[in-house]
Amino acid sequence: MKKKKLLSQQLVSQLAKEISINLTKELGIIQNQNEDVLLTIDELVKLINMTKGSIYGLVHKNAIPYHKKGKLYFLKSEILEWIKSGKRETKTSLHDKANEYLAKNPFQ
């Protein structure tokens, strides 16, 4: 019967660390949440699922936050905030707000 070689705890830890680093790079996961990430236009295309042409159009209209230093860069946090700022109210929430306003400010 062959003896099974057991992996040492140190080797297992090293392998786990390397796998984590590789997955982080592949998936674009931010290691440090306090550190903002600069994205190229190609990375932004993947993040927000828009074409380069559409993004260039938004940049031309100054409709999307961007930075230009030789080429275009986008801060991930600014892009996420920009997306969130486009949220639309539902009819139900608009009716609730209108009713709340009328309750506080009745017609005279």
Buried (B, 14 or more C-beta within 10 A) or exposed (E): EEEEEEEEEEEEEEEEEEEEEEEEEEEEEEEEEEEEBEBEBEBBBEBBEBEEEEBEEBBEEEEBBBEEEEEBBBBBBBBEEBEEEEEEEEEEEEEEEEEEEEEEEEEE
